[in-house]
Amino acid sequence: MTSRWRRKARRFGITLLFVMVGSGLWYAQERDYRDQLSWMGVPEWQQLTPTSFHRVLRNDGYLLGWSDVRVNALWVSYLLQAVEDPRAGPRPSFRRDWRTLWPVGTDSYFGSGYDRGHLAPNYAIAAVHGPEAQEQTFLMSNMAPQRPDLNRRLWQRLEEVVMDHFVPRFGVIQVITGPVFPERFLDNVTHRVGLVEVPQAFYKILVVPGESPRALAFLMPQEVSGDEPLDDFLVSIDAIEARTGLDFFPSLSVEAAGELEAEVNTAGWQLDDVAGLPARF
């Protein structure tokens, strides 16, 4: 009897060891993948509240902070780098994401007056990270309700400037993008497309990593004509953190964060040359 219990205990110990080693290897791989797509750490909430809590969903080419309360992504993080021949394959079909707690179907936006607006962009992700990553940008978890003049014009123009001008200029750009909601959850709780809460605005943060990083941040409301110059929407990263409750670069020191996030500094970006460019399409 004693020897039998010893054998069971030994088998349990070996199994536990394998589980611990496997979990450690998985965690190390996961952290390494996150680090590849998120400079200075994935965004975190400044204070834990029901509306700030989110789950990190891993995709090829980008990470996404999913909120089951908003039924929306709170942020999407991806890294773009210069490639010799940037191109995208045929436009994939939209797909439901089984990882979201609530069902968001491909037809959820039909008849609402809102577009299925990409957060991680189709073209840039395809050009840098390949066709499988491009397909995953069409998951419904990567969509947010956007007015057509924003999605098809102003937002698209910003995405094109990032990929066509800023990435070739600097070589590498870290992008964090996402929606902005009203400060009071109850003020917007019924403003939804199906189950998906409709944002008031959208932000996009661009960072050139390095010892002396530089950043630009944009905040674009839903109600735009689409022809406005991009620099009309410049804000500080601190302003976006105040609106979203997120800490975008949690691994930055307080001093470095203060220098990078507190002010709007366009030096070196040559934004004046591209702020008024028309959309590619």
C-alpha positions as CSV (number, residue, x, y, z in Angstrom):
1,M,0.0,0.0,0.0
2,T,2.8,2.4,1.0
3,S,4.7,1.7,-2.2
4,R,1.6,2.3,-4.3
5,W,1.0,5.7,-2.7
6,R,4.7,6.5,-3.3
7,R,4.4,5.7,-7.0
8,K,1.2,7.9,-7.2
9,A,3.0,10.7,-5.4
10,R,6.0,10.4,-7.7
11,R,3.8,10.5,-10.8
12,F,2.0,13.5,-9.5
13,G,5.2,15.2,-8.7
14,I,6.5,14.6,-12.2
15,T,3.3,15.8,-13.8
16,L,3.3,18.9,-11.6
17,L,6.9,19.6,-12.7
18,F,6.1,19.3,-16.4
19,V,3.1,21.6,-15.9
20,M,5.3,24.2,-14.1
21,V,8.0,24.0,-16.7
22,G,5.5,24.2,-19.5
23,S,3.7,27.1,-18.0
24,G,7.0,28.9,-17.4
25,L,8.1,28.4,-21.0
26,W,4.6,29.6,-22.3
27,Y,4.8,32.7,-20.1
28,A,8.3,33.5,-21.3
29,Q,7.2,33.1,-24.9
30,E,4.1,35.2,-24.3
31,R,6.1,38.0,-22.6
32,D,8.6,37.9,-25.5
33,Y,5.9,38.2,-28.1
34,R,4.2,41.1,-26.2
35,D,7.5,42.9,-25.9
36,Q,7.9,42.6,-29.7
37,L,4.6,44.4,-30.3
38,S,4.5,46.8,-27.4
39,W,7.4,49.2,-26.6
40,M,7.7,49.8,-22.8
41,G,4.9,47.4,-21.8
42,V,1.3,46.8,-22.8
43,P,-1.1,49.5,-21.7
44,E,-2.5,49.2,-18.2
45,W,-5.4,50.8,-16.3
46,Q,-4.4,53.6,-14.0
47,Q,-7.1,52.5,-11.5
48,L,-9.0,49.2,-11.7
49,T,-12.7,49.9,-12.4
50,P,-15.4,47.8,-14.2
51,T,-14.9,50.0,-17.3
52,S,-11.1,49.9,-17.4
53,F,-10.7,46.1,-16.9
54,H,-9.7,44.3,-20.1
55,R,-8.2,41.1,-21.4
56,V,-5.2,41.1,-23.7
57,L,-5.9,39.2,-26.9
58,R,-2.9,38.1,-28.9
59,N,-3.0,38.2,-32.7
60,D,-0.4,37.8,-35.4
61,G,1.0,41.3,-35.8
62,Y,-0.9,43.1,-33.0
63,L,-2.2,42.9,-29.4
64,L,-5.6,44.0,-28.4
65,G,-7.0,45.0,-25.0
66,W,-10.6,43.7,-25.0
67,S,-13.4,45.1,-22.7
68,D,-16.3,42.8,-22.1
69,V,-18.2,45.8,-20.6
70,R,-17.8,48.1,-23.6
71,V,-17.9,45.1,-26.0
72,N,-15.0,46.9,-27.7
73,A,-11.3,47.1,-27.7
74,L,-9.8,49.7,-25.3
75,W,-6.5,49.7,-27.1
76,V,-4.6,48.0,-30.0
77,S,-0.8,47.9,-30.0
78,Y,1.4,47.1,-33.0
79,L,4.9,47.7,-34.4
80,L,5.5,48.9,-37.9
81,Q,8.9,48.8,-39.6
82,A,10.2,49.8,-43.0
83,V,9.9,47.1,-45.7
84,E,11.4,47.1,-49.2
85,D,8.2,46.3,-51.1
86,P,5.1,47.0,-48.9
87,R,1.9,45.4,-50.3
88,A,-1.3,43.8,-49.1
89,G,-3.1,40.8,-50.5
90,P,-6.8,40.7,-51.5
91,R,-9.1,42.1,-48.9
92,P,-10.2,39.3,-46.5
93,S,-13.7,38.7,-45.2
94,F,-14.8,39.9,-41.8
95,R,-14.9,37.2,-39.2
96,R,-16.4,36.8,-35.7
97,D,-13.9,36.4,-32.9
98,W,-14.8,33.4,-30.6
99,R,-12.7,34.9,-27.7
100,T,-15.1,37.8,-27.1
101,L,-17.6,37.1,-24.3
102,W,-20.5,38.6,-26.2
103,P,-21.3,37.6,-29.8
104,V,-20.4,40.3,-32.3
105,G,-21.3,39.1,-35.7
106,T,-20.1,40.3,-39.1
107,D,-23.5,41.9,-39.8
108,S,-23.8,43.6,-36.4
109,Y,-23.3,47.1,-37.9
110,F,-25.6,46.7,-40.8
111,G,-28.2,49.6,-41.0
112,S,-26.6,51.4,-38.1
113,G,-25.0,54.3,-40.1
114,Y,-21.5,53.2,-38.7
115,D,-18.7,51.6,-40.5
116,R,-16.7,48.6,-39.2
117,G,-13.7,50.7,-38.5
118,H,-10.3,48.9,-38.3
119,L,-8.1,49.6,-35.2
120,A,-5.1,47.6,-36.4
121,P,-5.1,48.6,-40.1
122,N,-5.4,46.1,-42.9
123,Y,-2.8,47.5,-45.2
124,A,0.0,48.3,-42.7
125,I,-0.3,45.0,-40.8
126,A,-0.3,43.1,-44.1
127,A,2.7,44.9,-45.5
128,V,4.8,44.4,-42.3
129,H,3.5,41.2,-40.8
130,G,2.2,39.2,-43.7
131,P,-1.1,37.6,-45.0
132,E,-2.0,35.7,-41.9
133,A,-1.8,38.8,-39.8
134,Q,-3.8,40.7,-42.4
135,E,-6.6,38.1,-42.1
136,Q,-6.7,38.6,-38.3
137,T,-7.2,42.4,-38.7
138,F,-10.7,41.4,-40.0
139,L,-11.7,39.9,-36.7
140,M,-14.7,41.7,-35.4
141,S,-12.8,42.3,-32.1
142,N,-10.6,44.7,-34.1
143,M,-13.6,46.7,-35.3
144,A,-15.2,49.8,-33.7
145,P,-18.2,51.8,-34.9
146,Q,-16.9,54.8,-36.9
147,R,-18.8,57.4,-38.8
148,P,-18.1,57.0,-42.6
149,D,-16.4,60.5,-43.0
150,L,-14.0,59.5,-40.2
151,N,-13.3,55.9,-41.2
152,R,-13.1,56.4,-45.0
153,R,-11.4,59.8,-45.0
154,L,-9.6,61.4,-42.0
155,W,-8.7,58.1,-40.2
156,Q,-7.6,56.5,-43.4
157,R,-5.5,59.5,-44.3
158,L,-3.7,59.2,-40.9
159,E,-3.1,55.5,-41.4
160,E,-1.6,56.2,-44.8
161,V,0.7,58.9,-43.6
162,V,2.0,56.7,-40.8
163,M,2.8,53.8,-43.2
164,D,3.8,55.8,-46.3
165,H,5.8,58.6,-44.7
166,F,6.6,58.2,-41.0
167,V,7.7,54.5,-41.1
168,P,10.1,55.1,-44.0
169,R,11.4,58.2,-42.3
170,F,12.2,56.6,-38.9
171,G,12.4,52.9,-39.7
172,V,10.3,51.8,-36.8
173,I,7.1,53.2,-35.3
174,Q,5.2,51.9,-32.3
175,V,1.5,52.5,-32.6
176,I,-1.2,52.4,-30.0
177,T,-4.8,53.2,-31.1
178,G,-8.3,52.9,-29.7
179,P,-11.6,54.5,-28.8
180,V,-12.5,57.2,-26.3
181,F,-15.8,57.0,-24.4
182,P,-17.7,59.5,-22.3
183,E,-16.4,60.0,-18.8
184,R,-19.6,58.7,-17.2
185,F,-20.4,55.1,-18.3
186,L,-24.2,55.6,-17.7
187,D,-24.2,58.6,-20.2
188,N,-23.4,56.2,-23.1
189,V,-24.5,52.8,-21.9
190,T,-27.4,52.6,-24.3
191,H,-25.6,54.1,-27.3
192,R,-24.7,50.9,-29.0
193,V,-24.5,49.2,-32.3
194,G,-26.0,45.9,-31.4
195,L,-23.9,45.1,-28.3
196,V,-21.0,47.3,-29.2
197,E,-20.7,50.6,-27.4
198,V,-20.2,53.6,-29.8
199,P,-17.2,55.7,-29.0
200,Q,-17.1,59.5,-28.9
201,A,-13.7,59.7,-30.5
202,F,-10.6,57.7,-31.4
203,Y,-6.9,58.2,-30.6
204,K,-3.7,57.2,-32.2
205,I,-0.3,57.4,-30.5
206,L,2.9,57.1,-32.5
207,V,6.3,56.6,-30.9
208,V,9.7,56.3,-32.4
209,P,11.5,54.0,-29.9
210,G,15.1,54.6,-28.8
211,E,17.2,56.2,-26.1
212,S,15.6,59.6,-27.0
213,P,12.1,58.6,-28.1
214,R,9.8,61.0,-29.9
215,A,6.0,60.9,-30.0
216,L,2.9,62.2,-31.7
217,A,-0.6,61.7,-30.6
218,F,-4.0,62.4,-32.3
219,L,-7.5,62.5,-30.9
220,M,-10.3,62.5,-33.6
221,P,-14.0,62.9,-32.8
222,Q,-16.6,61.0,-34.7
223,E,-18.1,64.2,-36.2
224,V,-15.6,65.3,-38.8
225,S,-15.9,66.3,-42.5
226,G,-12.8,64.2,-43.4
227,D,-10.9,67.0,-45.2
228,E,-9.4,68.6,-42.1
229,P,-5.6,68.8,-41.8
230,L,-4.2,66.1,-39.5
231,D,-2.4,68.6,-37.2
232,D,-5.8,70.0,-36.1
233,F,-6.1,66.9,-33.9
234,L,-2.8,66.8,-32.2
235,V,-2.9,66.3,-28.4
236,S,-0.5,65.2,-25.7
237,I,-0.3,61.6,-24.6
238,D,-1.2,62.8,-21.1
239,A,-4.5,64.2,-22.5
240,I,-5.4,60.8,-24.0
241,E,-4.5,59.0,-20.7
242,A,-6.8,61.4,-18.9
243,R,-9.6,60.6,-21.3
244,T,-9.2,56.8,-21.3
245,G,-7.8,56.0,-17.8
246,L,-5.0,54.0,-19.4
247,D,-1.2,54.1,-18.8
248,F,0.2,53.5,-22.2
249,F,3.9,53.0,-21.4
250,P,4.0,51.6,-17.9
251,S,7.7,50.6,-18.0
252,L,8.9,54.1,-18.7
253,S,10.4,55.9,-15.8
254,V,8.5,58.9,-14.3
255,E,11.0,61.3,-15.7
256,A,11.0,59.8,-19.2
257,A,7.2,59.6,-19.3
258,G,7.0,63.2,-18.3
259,E,9.3,64.3,-21.1
260,L,7.5,62.1,-23.7
261,E,3.9,62.4,-22.7
262,A,3.3,65.9,-21.3
263,E,3.7,68.1,-24.4
264,V,3.0,68.1,-28.1
265,N,6.3,68.2,-30.0
266,T,6.3,67.9,-33.7
267,A,10.0,68.4,-34.2
268,G,11.5,66.0,-36.8
269,W,8.2,64.6,-38.0
270,Q,7.7,67.1,-40.9
271,L,4.0,66.9,-40.3
272,D,3.3,70.1,-42.2
273,D,4.3,68.3,-45.4
274,V,1.8,65.5,-45.0
275,A,-1.0,66.9,-42.8
276,G,-3.2,67.9,-45.8
277,L,-2.5,65.0,-48.2
278,P,-5.6,63.4,-49.7
279,A,-6.4,59.7,-49.1
280,R,-4.7,57.1,-51.3
281,F,-8.1,55.7,-52.4
